[in-house]
Amino acid sequence: MFDAVAMDRTADAREREVEIRAMRQRRLQSGDDPLDLVAILDEAVLRNPVGGRETQRMQLEHLLTATELPTVTLQVLPAGQGAHPALGSGFTLLSFEHLGEPDMAYVEHALGATLLEKDPDVTLARRTFDHLRTLALSPAASSEVIRRIGGG
C-alpha cells in the first residue's frame, strides 16, 4: 500500500512505518497493558484486492483472527449504505483517558496526515465515530461478511 501513495518515502521510512504498525498489532495482545481497538471498515475496503487475491485472503483471515481478541471490536459498514459521515476520508480517534490525557483525532489523506487536538475537532470526530457505529453491522454480522468475502 505504501507504494500506491504519491508521497516520497525512503525505504527506511517505509520500513519504520511498517514496524510501527506491527508494534501496535502486538500491543493488542500485550499481557500487561493491551490496547483496545474499535474499528469500522467500509465493506468496499474489504473487497478491494490490494496486493492480489492471495494477499486479500490472508488479510481477511488476519482480520477474523483479530476479532477473536477481547481487545478488538470490528464492525463493517455495509455496501449500499450510501453517503455516510466518513465517506470522504477515514480517521482514527485516539483515546488517552486511562492516562488522564485529552483525546486526539488523526486523519490520513492522499497528501499526508493531520493530527487534530482541539476539543471541538475531537468532539466532532467522536460524534462522527459514534454515528458510524450505529450505521455499521454488529461485530458478529461483520465477521460473517468478512468470511463471505474471503470465500470461507
N, C-alpha and C positions, 0 to 999 in steps of 0.2 A: 504494500500500500504506500509506503514511503516514496517509492519511485514514481507513483502516479501524481504526486503533489508537485506543483511547479516551483516550490521553494528550493533554493540551493542548500543542500546539506552535505557536509563531508561524510565520508564513510565512518569516521569516528563519531560524528554527531548522530548518525542513524543508529549506530551500534549502541550508543549511550541511551537513546530513546527506547530502543528495544529492551535494554536491560532494565530501565526504569519501569516499563510495563510488566516485565517479568517479576520484578520485586513486588509490585503491587499485587500481582496474582498470588505470589507466595504468601503475602500478608493476609489474604482471605482465609488461609488455613493455619496461620500462626497460632500456636497454643496459648501464648502469653497475652497478646493484645490484637486479636484479629480485626481487620477492617470489615465493616458492614458495607455491602454493595446492594443498592436497589437500582436496577437498570430497566429502562423501557427502550425497546428496539422496534423500529418500524419494520414491518414484515418485508418490505421491499429490500431492506439491507440484507435480510437473511436469504433472499432469493438471488442476490447478485453474486455470481461465481467468481469473485476476485481471486486470482491465483489458479483458476481452473476448478473443475468439478471435484477432483480428489481433495484439493485443499479445502473447498467449501464443505465437503462431507466431514472432514476432520475438524473443521471449525465448529460445525453444528454439533458434532459429538462432544467437543470440549465444552460448549455451552450447556448441553444436557448434563454433563458431569458436574459442572459448576453449580447447577441448580440444586444438586443434592447436598450442597454445603449449607449448614444452618445460617451462615452469614450472607448468603446470596439470595436475593429475590429478583427474578427476571420476569418481565411482562412484555408481551408483544402487542404493538399497536396494529390491529388487523388491516389488511389491504381492503380498499373500498371505504375506508374511514372518511376519505375526503380531506378537506382542509383541516388542519389541527394547529395548535399553537407553536409547534416546533418544526413545522414543515420547511421553513426557510433555513433553519440551522439547528443542529443539536447543541446541547450544552451539558455541563456537569455541575451539579450542585455539591459543594464540599462542606460538610458539617464538622465543626470542631467543638461541638457542645461539651463533649467529655473533657476537653482541655480548658474550657472556660473562655474560648476564643470565638470571635464572630465568624459566621458562615461566609463563604465566598461562592461565586459562580465563575465558571471557566468556559469560554466559548472558543472552540476551534473552528476556523473557516478557511476558505481557499487561499487566503492571503496571509494567514498566520493564526494568531490566537489573542484573546483578550481576557484579562482577569478583572472581574467586577467585584469590588469590595464595599461600595457604598450601599447603605441599608436599603434605599428604595429599589436599587437594581437587584439586590439579593432577594428582597421580598417578592419582587415580580417573578424572579426565577423560581422561587419556592412555590408561589401560587400556580405558575405555569406547570411545574412538575406535578403538583397535586392534581391539577386538572387532567394532565396526560394520564395519570394513573387511573382516573375514573373512566377514561376512554379505552384503555388497554384491556386485554384479556386477563383473566385471573392467572396466577402462576401455573396452575395445573393445565389450564387450557393452552397457555403459551408453550409449555413443554410439548404438548401434543402437536401443536403447529410446527414446532421445530423438528420433531420426529418425522412428521409427514413430509416436510420439505427435504429432509435428509434421506428420505426413502426408507425409513425404518418403521 
